Amino acid sequence: MSMETFTGSALHTIDPKGRVFIPTHYRESLGVDFTIALNNDFRTIALYPNDIWRKKVQSYACIPDADRRGRNVVRHFMGNAYTLCNLDSQGRILIPQELRSMFDLTGAREIRFIGVGDYLEIWNPERYHGLMYEPDEIIDRELDYVYETYFSKRNTTGVNV
């Protein structure tokens, strides 16, 4: 993977089958194989280059099986991940139907790419616009718990999500 980071925003069309072109300036950083999953706060779809995906998986591995709340977060994150994805010959990806349904992309005509540093997000443009006004309080509490318990500065594991 290139050492470049994902920045900027781009609006693209999505076809009825869920295929969308990856903007050219993101393709090199994304790499040949990547993972389509949830973003860090479970509010939309993310595209993770392989090295970033491996770090995420390692981070979640520190949550013990006996921690029911923590494992629910892991289950939701890992259960909605599609690994070894790649671009087709035209530079498109197929967004899995389940993820399209979760984030109001079924029947959508456009999506918005958002570069967020080490990975790329895919948003329904309307949901992205309303991001600051529509917090999901339940998942926020669960994520706060996991981050505070496992990834805070007080935690000595040194693991970051």
Secondary structure, DSSP 8 states (H G I E B T S, - for coil): --S--B-SEEEEEB-TTSEEE--HHHHHHH-SSEEEEE-TTSSSEEEEEHHHHHHHHHHHTTS-TT-HHHHHHHHHHHHT-EEEE---TTSEEE--HHHHHHTT-TT-SEEEEEE-BSSEEEE-HHHHHTGGG---HHHHHHHHHHIIIIISTT-TT----
